[in-house]
Amino acid sequence: MSLNDAYWEARLPEPLYTDFEVEKEIFVPMRDGVHLSTDVYLPRGSRGPLATILIKTPYDKDVGEGAVRTKWVDYFAQQGYAVVVQNERGLHLSEGRFENYLHGASTDGSDTVDWIVSRPWSNGRVGTIGCSSSGEHQWPMAAGNNPAHAAMVPGASGTAVGNVPGNRTRGAFYRGGIPMLANWVLWYGRHVPSERPILPPESTPEQRQRIRTYFAMSLRRGWRPDTPERLRHLPTKDVLRAAGGPRTPFDDYITRTPADPRWDEVEFITDSDRPRVPALHINSWHDLAAGETARLFAYLQSVDTPDQYLIMGGGPHCSIWQELPFEITKTRAKEMFAGMTTTEMEATPAPDMRDFTFGDLELGDVRYRGVDHGYPKLYLAWFDKWLRGRDNGVTDMPRVQLFVMNQGWISSDAWPHPNVVPTTFHLVDDAQAWLRNEAGALSTTPPIGEFSDSYVYDPLNPTPTLGDELGFHAAKDQRPISMRRDVLVYSTAPLEKAMTVVGPIEVTLHVSTSAEDTDFIVRLIDVHPDGRAINLAHDGLRLRYRDGFDAPRLAAQDEVYRITLPDMVTGNRFLEGHRIRLEISSSSFPAYERNLNTGGSNFDETDAVVAHNTIHYGAVRGSSITLPVLPD
């Protein structure tokens, strides 16, 4: 197989095997004696040792794991691969306890690889694939460099990224020291309870299969806060209890600070690791941890890690799984959505990647390389190269491939793109801004004079999130937010020429507050000629951490501080006639935890202080957003 144009433009490769055998509920032993619930799929009638695809997951292997539900397992098995799907420790029918995020990811992954290569059907090479948690667990495993772990495809795996250069988010648990509330309350509450039914000792595979068939071991059918209002409970440390949720590690995490040494016990991948496993870093711009994915790739690139490739597509979390390895039919659609809630189905993008819409954003054709089933073809070629030794040219592709919204695919050999020009847009005064319900404007020309704009932030009436309010990361028209009095809006004039922005973004603000502590939240928005204001990225900073997470300091009333917010990334072409907008507020609830402005611990408080917050800008106290502009 050669990866020429004919390969990409052709239909999916014909199955080598039409059927496969499945052995479920194998208990695979780990080094500490814990056994993990494991299913093995083998092509029926296969001869000779098989390369293996391993998928580790916290989700229900029958309805919750996307690779099973959307038939990726079938796809690889029919192409002659053994496929192993395993539940993480302490979840579903796997033994042990889930006591920490990524608990056991490094050793359990390596032990499972060793078990696979000891099977008579194994050729000694294992590849890993998966999205979200099934992607995140690959990184601690890769850091161990098990020689049989031959390749990986970690999708939307940025929440496994710890302290690497430029990244201090503790796996996207924080933005600038502010806990990302909705995402983590929902994920922990729905998927990884600390309390669960326990199997009797020495259960048999047959018993486990009967239990799995007739009983729901998943919280997908149970608790879910269906409105943001259910996350308003104070104190924050009890929000899961108040919403009727289970006990989870989140109950402990929300009480920590970003510098808490207990975070070092989480098996994040960090700059002390040197993984050597060939990897496709796959994510999409509207994923919560898109920036973490890019920063991990940049770190591995900086230490000359071989065979690393970054692919950033269009869409929300795990949209890469929407480019399915089969033709969609009504029957297959019903199978794919079985077991999902109505809210999940409504939030799931349509499978047609040729005309992709999510939320209020119309992206058009987001298929990889602009061909049908581009991602499935890529993954098959990737594993054929590393697990079967086929010289198919897959590694000749560019190291960095980026889908630019409103433009299409571009490529380079490095991240950030070496040709971008950092371009600073300053907050400036605009006497006509009030006619647009804006505070000022954005301009590449620095302002003359000194200006300020103020607003009142009430934690009991916070600026709401629009697009991420229940953990789904959608692109939504932000005009209802822009109209609020606790939001400051700064926009460019309509662009006379289209502008491509791709890469990391940094916001610099001069701020002051009447409170001892408060938050500042920023949003980058693409404003269309018809007024639609589509969110592209967001970031935040808890003011006490302005000098670093290990040096918190409360604010002096009305003293002006310089702060930076460096965590946004995007790939977007602002078309002619569009406007670039920066919105500033002090909350985005429930995506971000509210700061109660008291200067206290926040997580254990119920009383709030109203803050009068000010953004300063001018020739001396400049405030700005710096965009990575790619010249045409």
Secondary structure, DSSP 4 states (H G I P E B T S, - for coil): ---SHHHHHSPPPPPS-S-EEEEEEEEEEPTTS-EEEEEEEEETT--S-EEEEEEEESS-TTTT-HHHHTTHHHHHHHTT-EEEEEEPTTSTT--S---STTTTHHHHHHHHHHHHHTSTTEEEEEEEEEETHHHHTHHHHHHTT-TTEEEEEEES-GGGB-SBTTB-STTTTEETTEE-HHHHHHHHHHH--S----PPTT--HHHHHHHHHHS---GGGS----SGGGG--SSGGGHHHHTTPPP-THHHHTT--TT-GGGGGS--B-TT----S-EEEEEETTSTTHHHHHHHHHHHHHTT-SSEEEEEESSSTTGGGGS-SS---HHHHHHHHTT--HHHHHHSPPS-TTSEEETTEEEE---GGGSTTHHHHHHHHHHHHHHH----SGGGS-SEEEEEBTTEEEEESSSS-TT-EEEEEEEE--TTGGGGT-SEEEESSPPSSEEEEEEEE-TTSPPBPSSSTTS-----B-HHHHTSTT-EEEEPPPPSS-EEEEEEEEEEEEEEESSS--EEEEEEEEE-TTS-EEEEEEEEEEGGGTT-TTS--PPPTT--EEEEEEEEEEEEEE-TT-EEEEEEES--BTTSPPP-SSSS-STT------EEEEEEEESSS--EEEEEEE--
